[in-house]
Amino acid sequence: MLTYDPFSVFETSVTPAGLYARKKWLGLEDTPAWRADFRATAANLLQGQRSDGSWNQSVVDTIQHLFGLHLTVREPAEEIHRALDWLMDQTWEIVRKRGRFGGSPCAADLRGLPFSPGRFERLVSGATLFLAAIFGCEARPEVLTLYRKLSREGIERKGRWCGWSCSNNVLRAFVVHPVYRQDEATLMAVKTLSRVQRPSGEWPGGVPFFQTVNALAHLTMEEADTQVEAAFQRLRKTQNVDGTWGRSQPEWNTFLVVHAFKNKGIL
């Protein structure tokens, strides 16, 4: 299916994504090297957590650590629940202020995350709901309340919550929720992306390509599958000779691509 091996970039990686790949895709979980790298990375991710559950009392830092823990520790330990509680409180404070809460992080601040620069309120809302869902807190009342709010807004705006990049952050949360992945807002967002996808498999500038392919590959909708297949055709043509994709974050881009392929039973 692919010209070059997409797994080689992960063979000795100690990033959360690399450790996930070494465990899940390369079957190296029982090797001494993987176990040592896992312990070091997990300890580093947990280091510096404050008593309130945050890291540096920073929303973005806390999102970074929680996502790294999702790829490594996986299980929702007490430290993770404290961090989620703190993050949810901060998220509702940001939502109440309706965007009047500082500036938005740049792309460098979001390295290794499935999120992209955009309106701060949408970024934090999407990331918080995503993390709550993947850590098994998808049915908490405050989580469902925010999902309902964003669903209404997505339907009112016909499948877009804000700009392309910004909307990616909300869609990311919807595709991992067992109920909202089939919500009307999700379907409208998928149809909106379908209308603007090019024959080459790309979407317009502003749509984060690798994140969007990965998000759509979580769904079992015909319109999502059609877009994913077109994107896969492009990916087969644009793979780097070292097996990776892209230039700025080749390992992370490759993780998103391989994860999408795996979700669709490829590789």
C-alpha positions in Angstrom: 0.0 0.0 0.0 2.9 2.4 0.8 6.2 2.8 -0.9 8.2 3.3 2.3 8.1 1.9 5.8 6.1 4.3 8.0 7.1 2.7 11.3 10.9 3.2 11.3 10.6 6.8 12.6 9.2 5.3 15.9 11.7 2.5 16.5 13.7 4.4 19.2 11.4 7.3 19.9 10.7 8.3 23.5 7.9 10.8 22.7 4.4 9.8 23.9 3.4 9.1 20.3 6.6 7.1 19.7 6.1 5.0 22.8 2.5 4.3 21.8 3.7 3.2 18.3 6.4 1.0 19.7 3.9 -0.7 22.0 0.8 -0.9 19.8 2.3 -1.2 16.3 5.8 -2.6 16.7 5.1 -5.0 19.5 8.0 -3.8 21.7 6.2 -3.5 24.9 8.0 -6.3 26.6 11.5 -5.2 25.7 13.8 -3.7 28.4 14.4 -0.7 26.2 10.7 0.1 25.8 10.0 -0.4 29.5 12.9 1.9 30.5 11.8 4.6 28.1 8.2 4.3 29.2 9.1 4.8 32.8 11.2 7.8 32.1 8.7 9.5 29.9 5.7 8.8 32.2 7.7 10.1 35.2 8.5 13.3 33.2 4.9 13.8 32.2 3.8 13.5 35.8 6.6 15.7 37.2 5.7 19.2 38.3 1.9 18.6 38.7 0.6 21.1 41.3 -1.8 20.2 44.1 -4.7 21.8 42.2 -4.1 19.2 39.4 -2.6 21.6 36.8 0.9 21.9 35.4 2.2 25.5 35.9 -1.5 26.6 36.3 -1.5 26.7 32.5 -4.3 25.4 30.4 -2.1 24.5 27.4 0.6 22.9 29.6 -2.1 20.8 31.3 -3.6 19.7 28.0 -0.1 18.8 26.8 0.6 16.6 29.8 -2.8 14.9 29.8 -2.6 14.1 26.1 0.9 12.6 26.7 -0.5 10.5 29.6 -3.3 9.3 27.4 -0.7 7.9 24.9 1.5 6.4 27.7 -0.1 5.7 31.1 -3.6 5.3 29.5 -5.5 4.5 32.7 -7.3 7.4 34.4 -5.3 7.5 37.6 -5.9 9.9 40.5 -3.4 12.5 39.0 -5.3 12.5 35.8 -8.7 13.0 37.4 -7.3 15.9 39.4 -6.0 17.5 36.2 -9.3 16.9 34.4 -11.2 18.5 37.2 -9.0 21.6 37.1 -9.1 21.8 33.4 -12.9 21.6 33.3 -13.2 24.4 35.8 -10.9 26.6 33.7 -12.8 25.7 30.6 -16.1 26.9 32.0 -14.5 30.1 33.2 -13.1 30.7 29.7 -16.5 29.9 28.1 -18.3 32.3 30.5 -15.8 35.0 29.4 -16.6 34.2 25.8 -13.2 34.7 24.3 -12.1 37.6 26.6 -9.4 35.4 28.0 -5.9 36.2 26.6 -4.6 35.2 23.2 -4.6 31.9 21.4 -1.6 29.6 21.4 0.5 29.4 18.3 1.4 26.2 16.4 4.6 25.7 18.3 2.6 25.6 21.6 0.5 22.7 20.2 3.2 20.5 18.9 2.4 16.8 19.3 -1.3 17.6 19.9 -4.3 16.8 17.6 -5.4 20.4 17.9 -4.6 23.5 15.8 -4.4 27.3 16.4 -7.7 29.1 16.6 -10.1 30.8 18.9 -8.9 30.1 22.4 -12.4 29.3 23.8 -12.9 26.7 21.0 -9.4 25.2 21.4 -9.8 24.7 25.2 -13.4 23.5 24.9 -12.5 20.9 22.3 -9.4 19.7 24.0 -11.1 19.4 27.4 -14.0 17.4 26.0 -11.7 15.2 24.0 -9.6 14.4 27.1 -12.7 13.8 29.2 -14.1 11.4 26.6 -10.9 9.4 26.1 -10.3 9.1 29.9 -13.8 7.7 30.4 -15.5 10.8 31.8 -17.8 11.3 28.8 -21.0 11.0 30.9 -20.1 13.6 33.5 -22.9 16.2 33.7 -20.6 19.2 33.1 -19.1 17.4 30.1 -22.5 16.6 28.5 -23.6 20.2 29.2 -20.7 21.6 27.2 -21.2 19.0 24.4 -24.9 20.1 24.1 -23.9 23.7 24.0 -21.3 23.1 21.2 -23.8 20.9 19.3 -26.4 23.7 19.2 -23.8 26.1 18.0 -22.5 23.7 15.3 -26.0 23.1 14.0 -26.8 26.8 14.0 -23.6 27.6 12.0 -24.2 24.7 9.6 -21.3 22.5 10.5 -18.6 25.1 11.4 -18.0 26.5 14.9 -15.6 29.2 13.6 -12.7 29.1 11.1 -11.5 25.8 9.6 -8.6 25.3 12.0 -10.7 26.4 15.0 -13.6 24.0 14.0 -11.1 21.1 13.9 -10.6 21.4 17.6 -14.3 21.0 18.3 -14.8 18.2 15.7 -11.9 16.3 17.4 -13.9 16.2 20.6 -17.1 15.0 18.9 -15.5 12.1 17.0 -14.3 10.4 20.2 -17.6 10.6 22.1 -19.8 7.5 21.9 -23.0 9.6 21.5 -21.9 12.9 19.9 -19.8 11.2 17.2 -23.3 10.5 15.6 -24.7 14.0 16.5 -26.3 16.2 13.9 -23.5 18.7 14.4 -20.9 16.1 13.6 -22.7 15.0 10.4 -23.0 18.7 9.3 -19.3 19.3 10.0 -18.4 16.2 7.9 -20.7 17.3 5.0 -19.2 20.8 5.2 -15.7 19.4 4.8 -16.9 17.1 2.0 -18.2 20.1 0.0 -14.8 21.8 0.0 -12.4 18.8 -0.4 -10.5 18.9 -3.6 -10.1 16.1 -6.1 -6.4 15.8 -4.9 -7.7 14.8 -1.4 -6.7 18.1 0.1 -9.0 20.6 1.8 -8.7 24.4 1.5 -5.9 26.3 3.3 -6.6 26.5 7.0 -8.0 23.0 7.3 -5.2 21.1 9.2 -4.7 18.1 6.8 -3.2 15.5 9.1 -5.5 16.2 12.0 -8.6 16.2 9.8 -7.7 12.9 8.2 -7.2 11.4 11.6 -10.4 12.8 13.0 -12.6 11.6 10.1 -11.0 8.1 10.3 -12.6 7.8 13.7 -16.1 7.8 12.1 -18.2 5.3 10.2 -20.1 7.7 8.0 -20.1 7.3 4.3 -19.2 10.9 3.7 -16.3 10.7 6.1 -15.1 7.4 4.5 -15.2 9.0 1.0 -13.0 11.9 2.2 -10.6 9.7 4.0 -10.1 7.5 1.0 -9.3 10.5 -1.2 -6.9 11.8 1.5 -5.3 8.3 1.7 -4.6 8.4 -2.1 -2.8 11.7 -1.6 -0.8 10.3 1.3 0.3 7.4 -0.8 1.8 9.9 -3.3 3.3 12.3 -0.8 5.2 10.1 1.6 8.8 11.1 2.3 11.5 8.6 1.5 12.2 8.1 5.2 8.6 6.9 5.6 7.3 10.0 7.2 4.9 12.8 6.0 5.3 16.5 6.2 8.2 18.7 7.2 7.5 20.5 10.4 6.5 17.6 12.6 7.3 14.4 10.6 7.0 12.0 13.5 3.7 13.5 14.7 2.2 13.7 11.2 3.2 10.1 10.6 1.6 9.1 13.9 -1.7 10.7 12.8 -1.5 9.1 9.4 -0.7 5.6 10.6 -3.4 5.8 13.3 -5.9 6.8 10.6 -4.8 3.9 8.4 -5.1 1.5 11.3 -8.6 2.8 12.2 -9.6 1.8 8.7 -8.0 -1.6 8.8 -5.0 -0.7 6.6 -1.4 -1.5 7.6 
